[in-house]
């Protein structure tokens, strides 16, 4: 029973913190004319390179049944290209266009700084400990 006394309030705090962090990220990327799902797709392609649509759906942090729609919007904006795989022409891969690459080079450092600033109240050791505890929960 003692664990329950701590577990339930901790659960609520984790949810509230997660929501606040998500709102911070959403507000930040909105300033660049993107929604959080668009940014997540672009960030994946920026850091990990070419991916199929299916691989993007599996890897982005935001679970979304509308990933294809989001990719279509990024293609229309000129930030993402669909290209045939050079070794297997049946496979279509996504990659950043030159303008998408340029945008990410401009905005990602600022975005990373915004997120990092939110953790200013924690020391590096505390951040490592929190990472470890969250990993243990997962």
Kinemage of the C-alpha trace (Angstrom):
@kinemage 1
@onewidth
@group {chain A} dominant
@subgroup {mainchain}
@vectorlist {calphas} color= white
{ca unk a 1} P 0.000 0.000 0.000
{ca unk a 2} L 2.905 2.365 0.681
{ca unk a 3} L 4.097 2.080 -2.926
{ca unk a 4} L 0.640 3.048 -4.169
{ca unk a 5} L 0.832 6.247 -2.131
{ca unk a 6} L 3.867 7.298 -4.185
{ca unk a 7} L 3.149 5.609 -7.511
{ca unk a 8} L -0.117 7.371 -8.323
{ca unk a 9} L 1.110 10.947 -7.683
{ca unk a 10} L 4.323 10.107 -9.543
{ca unk a 11} L 2.280 8.871 -12.483
{ca unk a 12} L 0.350 12.169 -12.564
{ca unk a 13} L 3.568 14.205 -12.376
{ca unk a 14} L 5.108 12.230 -15.212
{ca unk a 15} L 2.029 12.791 -17.383
{ca unk a 16} L 1.960 16.507 -16.596
{ca unk a 17} L 5.677 16.838 -17.303
{ca unk a 18} L 5.333 14.925 -20.550
{ca unk a 19} L 2.454 17.164 -21.626
{ca unk a 20} L 4.410 20.324 -20.785
{ca unk a 21} L 7.454 19.109 -22.720
{ca unk a 22} L 5.290 18.174 -25.694
{ca unk a 23} L 3.628 21.612 -25.633
{ca unk a 24} L 7.051 23.275 -25.533
{ca unk a 25} L 8.218 21.301 -28.571
{ca unk a 26} L 4.974 21.970 -30.464
{ca unk a 27} L 5.154 25.708 -29.798
{ca unk a 28} L 8.804 25.809 -30.827
{ca unk a 29} L 8.379 24.050 -34.183
{ca unk a 30} L 5.213 26.011 -34.945
{ca unk a 31} L 7.419 29.106 -35.017
{ca unk a 32} L 9.133 27.548 -38.060
{ca unk a 33} L 5.860 26.850 -39.878
{ca unk a 34} L 5.800 23.131 -39.049
{ca unk a 35} L 3.632 20.978 -36.848
{ca unk a 36} L 5.247 18.491 -34.482
{ca unk a 37} L 4.651 15.500 -36.781
{ca unk a 38} L 6.169 17.293 -39.774
{ca unk a 39} L 9.156 18.268 -37.657
{ca unk a 40} L 9.524 14.690 -36.384
{ca unk a 41} L 9.623 13.334 -39.937
{ca unk a 42} L 12.147 15.948 -41.015
{ca unk a 43} L 14.277 15.425 -37.913
{ca unk a 44} L 14.419 11.672 -38.581
{ca unk a 45} L 15.468 12.200 -42.199
{ca unk a 46} L 17.944 14.910 -41.153
{ca unk a 47} L 19.721 12.742 -38.591
{ca unk a 48} L 19.190 9.219 -39.953
{ca unk a 49} L 18.979 9.731 -43.717
{ca unk a 50} L 16.728 8.039 -46.247
{ca unk a 51} L 13.766 5.967 -45.030
{ca unk a 52} L 10.711 4.351 -46.514
{ca unk a 53} L 7.306 5.688 -45.463
{ca unk a 54} L 6.757 2.545 -43.398
{ca unk a 55} L 10.078 3.004 -41.583
{ca unk a 56} L 9.158 6.637 -40.823
{ca unk a 57} L 5.809 5.508 -39.398
{ca unk a 58} L 7.616 3.070 -37.113
{ca unk a 59} L 10.316 5.461 -35.919
{ca unk a 60} L 8.831 8.896 -35.359
{ca unk a 61} L 8.051 9.760 -31.774
{ca unk a 62} L 4.516 10.836 -32.539
{ca unk a 63} L 2.211 7.921 -33.230
{ca unk a 64} L 0.105 8.979 -36.167
{ca unk a 65} L -2.187 7.228 -38.579
{ca unk a 66} L -1.815 10.218 -40.898
{ca unk a 67} L 1.923 9.943 -41.524
{ca unk a 68} L 1.366 9.591 -45.287
{ca unk a 69} L -0.688 12.798 -45.288
{ca unk a 70} L 2.064 14.580 -43.349
{ca unk a 71} L 4.676 13.362 -45.821
{ca unk a 72} L 2.483 14.563 -48.705
{ca unk a 73} L 2.354 18.008 -47.064
{ca unk a 74} L 6.148 18.074 -46.652
{ca unk a 75} L 6.544 17.121 -50.320
{ca unk a 76} L 4.147 19.955 -51.311
{ca unk a 77} L 6.146 22.394 -49.159
{ca unk a 78} L 9.277 21.273 -50.977
{ca unk a 79} L 11.052 19.928 -47.891
{ca unk a 80} L 10.906 16.187 -48.639
{ca unk a 81} L 11.469 14.181 -51.814
{ca unk a 82} L 10.227 10.722 -52.762
{ca unk a 83} L 12.895 8.848 -54.691
{ca unk a 84} L 13.223 5.321 -56.028
{ca unk a 85} L 15.785 3.167 -54.262
{ca unk a 86} L 18.791 2.923 -56.612
{ca unk a 87} L 19.149 -0.857 -56.130
{ca unk a 88} L 15.441 -1.787 -56.007
{ca unk a 89} L 13.223 0.474 -58.101
{ca unk a 90} L 10.074 -0.897 -56.420
{ca unk a 91} L 11.031 0.778 -53.147
{ca unk a 92} L 10.279 4.484 -52.694
{ca unk a 93} L 12.405 6.269 -50.114
{ca unk a 94} L 12.014 9.647 -48.485
{ca unk a 95} L 14.821 12.139 -48.104
{ca unk a 96} L 15.139 15.822 -47.367
{ca unk a 97} L 15.233 18.126 -50.364
{ca unk a 98} L 17.990 20.754 -50.464
{ca unk a 99} L 15.541 23.309 -49.001
{ca unk a 100} L 14.488 20.813 -46.304
{ca unk a 101} L 18.139 20.189 -45.442
{ca unk a 102} L 18.788 23.928 -45.305
{ca unk a 103} L 15.762 24.498 -43.055
{ca unk a 104} L 16.833 21.763 -40.635
{ca unk a 105} L 20.398 23.103 -40.505
{ca unk a 106} L 18.922 26.449 -39.521
{ca unk a 107} L 16.240 25.388 -37.039
{ca unk a 108} L 17.457 22.182 -35.396
{ca unk a 109} L 20.215 23.821 -33.314
{ca unk a 110} L 17.688 26.392 -32.070
{ca unk a 111} L 15.151 23.679 -31.287
{ca unk a 112} L 17.750 21.610 -29.426
{ca unk a 113} L 18.696 24.704 -27.443
{ca unk a 114} L 15.042 25.342 -26.492
{ca unk a 115} L 14.623 21.779 -25.253
{ca unk a 116} L 17.983 21.811 -23.443
{ca unk a 117} L 17.069 25.064 -21.691
{ca unk a 118} L 14.010 23.355 -20.174
{ca unk a 119} L 16.396 21.025 -18.325
{ca unk a 120} L 18.565 23.839 -16.922
{ca unk a 121} L 17.316 23.140 -13.393
{ca unk a 122} L 18.889 19.659 -13.492
{ca unk a 123} L 22.575 18.859 -13.237
{ca unk a 124} L 24.119 16.465 -15.749
{ca unk a 125} L 24.221 13.778 -13.046
{ca unk a 126} L 20.512 14.323 -12.329
{ca unk a 127} L 19.715 14.083 -16.046
{ca unk a 128} L 21.659 10.823 -16.276
{ca unk a 129} L 19.827 9.492 -13.225
{ca unk a 130} L 16.457 10.521 -14.666
{ca unk a 131} L 17.326 8.854 -17.988
{ca unk a 132} L 18.244 5.694 -16.143
{ca unk a 133} L 15.046 5.712 -14.057
{ca unk a 134} L 12.838 6.346 -17.087
{ca unk a 135} L 14.599 3.576 -18.990
{ca unk a 136} L 13.927 1.265 -16.069
{ca unk a 137} L 10.214 2.186 -16.169
{ca unk a 138} L 10.040 1.470 -19.885
